[in-house]
Amino acid sequence: MGRPAARLYRALEGLFAVYKPPGVHWKLVRDTVETNLLRGLNGAPRPAPRSQVKFLPEPCRDNRVTLEASVLPVLADHPLVAGPQFQKLRVGVGHRLDVFSSGILVLGVGQGNVRLTEMYNSHNTRDYTLEGEFGRATDDFSCHGRVIERTTYGHVTKDKLESVLAMIQGVNQKALLTYSNVDMRSQEAYELAAKGSLRPQSKSPPIITGLRCLKFAPPHFTLEVHCVNETQKYLRRLVHEIGLELRSSAVCTGVRRERDGPFKLQHALTRQHWTLPDITQAVHCSWATWTGGEVNTVQLKKKSSTFKTQTVLARCGTKRWTLDMK
């Protein structure tokens, strides 16, 4: 392993975020990033080849052979013999996104995989934007599934929707208190609740910590969800259950992750910036998240190697809400 390539690899060890577009599997995103990093590392200048002294025969006029000392490069150091400096790179993936979801996806290189585990065990909240549509239901709760029901939605109003959202948030708030393993009569519980820092201390079902309506234009609506231990299927089922509570039906037309722990959407690298210089810059900026600071964002300028920021308790209904949705 040459010294320049080794220095580049050490600068890559850490966490960074990329933007996963909808319709792309997370494995393809990871493999593309890994391929680009390997190409960049193997394209680094190699150290000068070692030299060796060899005694080569030199013919003379009197039919005698003499040996002459010559300095030659070691063929074992030649790129065609030694091969690429890096053949495998361990790129870890944080909380994954399914094929039809989009948004921020946190990746780690080298020792950054240890921090991915730390992020998972800390039960950080994640923010999503959900796009929904009233009037139909599908077998997989998404707009891509087979339609199994069509209903009317003219009676649905924004006030009714917000009432259902408040009911759901209230039920989940009680579950959060249960799984936080904190005495509710203690001063610690009061301070954590005031700061909004209550988190499940162990493995728990999906819990919603915040839920509100961003846009209501029937049949379409947009929700902002803050949650812990969720899956994208759970979020789509959430939209479906909201439709049932409103005496209608609804499908989820889009899931986009806006934040994953300390990483926000503006920190995510778009596909054209999944390169070695941009990822190295992103890893360098993300170190602030582990030293008490905030993630720095660097605006992309033309022909620069920095990464680009993408500025991109009421109850209505008869069904009782539970937390066993999977």
For each residue, the residues with C-beta under 8 A, 3 or more apart:
1: 5 6 9 85 86
2: 5 6 44 45 46 47 85
3: 6 7 47
4: 7 8 44 45 46 47
5: 1 2 8 9 41 42 44 46 85 86
6: 1 2 3 9 10
7: 3 4 10 11
8: 4 5 11 12 40 41 44 276 280
9: 1 5 6 12 13 41 86 110
10: 6 7 13 110
11: 7 8 280 283 284
12: 8 9 37 109 110 276 279 280 283
13: 9 10 109 110 111 112 283
14: 108 109 110 111 112 115 283 284 286 287
15: 106 107 108 112 115 116 119 263 283 286 289
16: 106 107 108 109 112 269 279 282 283 286
17: 104 105 106 107 260 263 267 268 269 282 286
18: 29 33 104 105 107 268 269 270 271 274
19: 102 103 104 105 265 268 269 270 271 310 312
20: 24 26 29 97 101 102 103 104 105
21: 24 102 271
22: 99 100 101 102 254
23: 99 100
24: 20 21 28 29 99
25: 28 29 99
26: 20 29 30 93 96 97 98 105
27: 30 31
28: 24 25 31 32
29: 18 20 24 25 26 32 33 105
30: 26 27 33 34 91 93 107
31: 27 28 34 35
32: 28 29 35 36 271 274
33: 18 29 30 36 37 91 107 274 279
34: 30 31 37 38 89 91
35: 31 32 38 39
36: 32 33 39 40 274 275 276 279
37: 12 33 34 40 41 89 91 109 276 279
38: 34 35 41 42 84 86 87 89
39: 35 36 42 43 276
40: 8 36 37 43 44 275 276 277
41: 5 8 9 37 38 44 85 86 89 276
42: 5 38 39 84 85 86
43: 39 40
44: 2 4 5 8 40 41 85
45: 2 4
46: 2 4 5 49 77 79 85
47: 2 3 4
48:
49: 46 73 74 77 78
50: 73 74 77
51: 71 72 73 74
52: 71 72 73 74
53: 69 70 71 72
54: 69 70 72
55: 67 68 69 70
56: 67 68 70
57: 65 66 67 68
58: 65 66 67 68
59: 63 65
60: 63 64 65 66
61:
62:
63: 59 60
64: 60
65: 57 58 59 60
66: 57 58 60
67: 55 56 57 58
68: 55 56 57 58
69: 53 54 55
70: 53 54 55 56
71: 51 52 53
72: 51 52 53 54
73: 49 50 51 52 77 78
74: 49 50 51 52 77
75: 78 81
76: 81 82
77: 46 49 50 73 74 81 82
78: 49 73 75 81 82
79: 46 82 83
80:
81: 75 76 77 78
82: 76 77 78 79 85
83: 79 87
84: 38 42 87
85: 1 2 5 41 42 44 46 82
86: 1 5 9 38 41 42 89
87: 38 83 84
88:
89: 34 37 38 41 86 109
90: 109 110 113
91: 30 33 34 37 107 108 109
92: 107 108 109 112 113 116
93: 26 30 96 105 106 107 108 116
94: 105 106 107 108 116 119 120 260
95: 106 120 126 260
96: 26 93 105
97: 20 26 101 102 103 105 232 255 257
98: 26 101 232 233
99: 22 23 24 25
100: 22 23 142 144 232 255
101: 20 22 97 98 232 255 256 257
102: 19 20 21 22 97 254 255 256 257
103: 19 20 97 128 255 256 257 258 265 268
104: 17 18 19 20 257 258 259 260 263 264 265 267 268
105: 17 18 19 20 26 29 93 94 96 97 257 260 268
106: 15 16 17 93 94 95 116 119 260 261 263
107: 15 16 17 18 30 33 91 92 93 94 112
108: 14 15 16 91 92 93 94 112 113 114 115 116
109: 12 13 14 16 37 89 90 91 92 112 113 279 283
110: 9 10 12 13 14 90 113
111: 13 14 114 115
112: 13 14 15 16 92 107 108 109 115 116 283
113: 90 92 108 109 110 116 117
114: 108 111 117 118
115: 14 15 108 111 112 118 119 290
116: 15 92 93 94 106 108 112 113 119 120
117: 113 114 120 121
118: 114 115 121 122
119: 15 94 106 115 116 122 124 260 261
120: 94 95 116 117
121: 117 118
122: 118 119 199 261
123: 199 200 201 228 229
124: 119 199 228 260 261 262
125: 199 209 226 227 228 259 261
126: 95 226 227 228 230 257 259 260 261
127: 224 225 226 257 258 259
128: 103 224 225 226 227 230 235 255 256 257 258
129: 214 222 223 224 225 254 255 256 258
130: 222 223 224 225 235 238 239 252 254 255
131: 220 221 222 252 253 254 255 256
132: 220 221 222 223 239 242 243 250 251 252 253
133: 136 143 219 220 221 250 251 253
134: 151 153 156 218 219 220 221 243 246 248 249 250
135: 150 151 152 153 219 248 249 250
136: 133 147 149 150 151 249 250 251
137: 141 147 148 149 150 151 240 243 249 250 251
138: 141 142 143 144 145 146 147 148 251
139: 145 146 148
140: 144 145 146 233 236
141: 137 138 145 233 236 237 239 240 251 252
142: 100 138 145 236 251 252 253
143: 133 138 251 252 253
144: 100 138 140
145: 138 139 140 141 142 251
146: 138 139 140
147: 136 137 138 150
148: 137 138 139
149: 136 137 249
150: 135 136 137 147 249
151: 134 135 136 137 243 248 249
152: 135 155 248
153: 134 135 156 218 219 246 248
154: 218
155: 152 247 248
156: 134 153 160 161 218 246 247 248
157: 160 161
158: 161 162 213 216
159: 162 163
160: 156 157 163 164 246 316
161: 156 157 158 164 165 213 216 221 242 246
162: 158 159 165 166 212 213
163: 159 160 166 167 314 315 316
164: 160 161 167 168 242 245 246 314 315 316 317
165: 161 162 168 169 211 212 213 223 242
166: 162 163 169 170 313 314
167: 163 164 170 171 245 313 314 315 316 321
168: 164 165 171 172 208 211 238 242 321
169: 165 166 172 173 208 210 211 313
170: 166 167 173 174 313
171: 167 168 174 175 321 322 323
172: 168 169 175 176 207 208 209 211 323
173: 169 170 176 177 209
174: 170 171 177 178
175: 171 172 178 179 204 205 207 323
176: 172 173 179 180 198 200 207 209 228
177: 173 174 180 182 184 189 198
178: 174 175
179: 175 176 200 201 202 204 207
180: 176 177 189 192 198 199 200 201
181: 201 202
182: 177 186 188 189 192 198
183: 186 188 189
184: 177 189
185: 189
186: 182 183 189 190
187: 190 191
188: 182 183 191 192
189: 177 180 182 183 184 185 186 192 193 198
190: 186 187 193 194
191: 187 188 194 195
192: 180 182 188 189 195 197 198
193: 189 190 196 198
194: 190 191
195: 191 192
196: 193 209
197: 192
198: 176 177 180 182 189 192 193
199: 122 123 124 125 180 228
200: 123 176 179 180 203 204 207 228 229
201: 123 179 180 181
202: 179 181
203: 200 229
204: 175 179 200 207 228 229
205: 175 229 323 324 325 326
206: 227 228 229 230 231 234 323 325
207: 172 175 176 179 200 204 227 228 229 323
208: 168 169 172 211 225 226 227 230 238
209: 125 172 173 176 196 226 227 228
210: 169 224 225 226 227
211: 165 168 169 172 208 223 224 225 226
212: 162 165 223 224
213: 158 161 162 165 216 221 222 223 224
214: 129 222 223 224
215: 220 221 222
216: 158 161 213 221 222
217: 220 221
218: 134 153 154 156 221
219: 133 134 135 153
220: 131 132 133 134 215 217 253
221: 131 132 133 134 161 213 215 216 217 218
222: 129 130 131 132 213 214 215 216
223: 129 130 132 165 211 212 213 214 239
224: 127 128 129 130 210 211 212 213 214
225: 127 128 129 130 208 210 211 235 238
226: 125 126 127 128 208 209 210 211
227: 125 126 128 206 207 208 209 210 230 235
228: 123 124 125 126 176 199 200 204 206 207 209
229: 123 200 203 204 205 206 207
230: 126 128 206 208 227 234 235
231: 206 234 235 326
232: 97 98 100 101 235 236 255
233: 98 140 141 236 237 326
234: 206 230 231 237 238 325 326
235: 128 130 225 227 230 231 232 238 239 252 255
236: 140 141 142 232 233 239 240 251 252 255
237: 141 233 234 240 241 325
238: 130 168 208 225 234 235 241 242 325
239: 130 132 141 223 235 236 242 243 250 251 252
240: 137 141 236 237 243 244 249 250 251 252
241: 237 238 244 245 319 321 325
242: 132 161 164 165 168 238 239 245 246 250
243: 132 134 137 151 239 240 246 248 249 250 251
244: 240 241 247 248 249 317 319
245: 164 167 241 242 316 317 319 321
246: 134 153 156 160 161 164 242 243 250 316 317
247: 155 156 244 317
248: 134 135 151 152 153 155 156 243 244
249: 134 135 136 137 149 150 151 240 243 244
250: 132 133 134 135 136 137 239 240 242 243 246
251: 132 133 136 137 138 141 142 143 145 236 239 240 243
252: 130 131 132 141 142 143 235 236 239 240 255
253: 131 132 133 142 143 220
254: 22 102 129 130 131
255: 97 100 101 102 103 128 129 130 131 232 235 236 252
256: 101 102 103 128 129 131
257: 97 101 102 103 104 105 126 127 128 260 265
258: 103 104 127 128 129 264 265
259: 104 125 126 127 263 264 265
260: 17 94 95 104 105 106 119 124 126 257 263
261: 106 119 122 124 125 126 289
262: 124 289 294 295
263: 15 17 104 106 259 260 267 268 286 289 295
264: 104 258 259 267 295
265: 19 103 104 257 258 259 268 310 312
266: 297 309 310 311 312
267: 17 104 263 264 282 285 286 295 297 309
268: 17 18 19 103 104 105 263 265 310
269: 16 17 18 19 273 274 278 279 282 307 308
270: 18 19 273 308 310
271: 18 19 21 32 274
272: 308
273: 269 270 278 279 300 307 308
274: 18 32 33 36 269 271 278 279
275: 36 40 278 279 305
276: 8 12 36 37 39 40 41 279 280
277: 40 280 281 305 306
278: 269 273 274 275 281 282 305 306 307 308
279: 12 16 33 36 37 109 269 273 274 275 276 282 283 307
280: 8 11 12 276 277 283 284
281: 277 278 284 285 298 305 306 307
282: 16 17 267 269 278 279 285 286 307
283: 11 12 13 14 15 16 109 112 279 280 286 287
284: 11 14 280 281 287
285: 267 281 282 288 295 296 297 298
286: 14 15 16 17 263 267 282 283 289 290 295
287: 14 283 284 290 291
288: 285 291 292 293 294 295 296
289: 15 261 262 263 286 293 294 295
290: 115 286 287
291: 287 288
292: 288
293: 288 289
294: 262 288 289
295: 262 263 264 267 285 286 288 289
296: 285 288
297: 266 267 285 309
298: 281 285 306 307 309
299: 306 308 309
300: 273 304 306 307 308 309
301: 304 306
302:
303:
304: 300 301
305: 275 277 278 281
306: 277 278 281 298 299 300 301
307: 269 273 278 279 281 282 298 300
308: 269 270 272 273 278 299 300
309: 266 267 297 298 299 300
310: 19 265 266 268 270
311: 266
312: 19 265 266
313: 166 167 169 170
314: 163 164 166 167
315: 163 164 167
316: 160 163 164 167 245 246
317: 164 244 245 246 247
318:
319: 241 244 245
320:
321: 167 168 171 241 245
322: 171 325
323: 171 172 175 205 206 207
324: 205
325: 205 206 234 237 238 241 322
326: 205 231 233 234
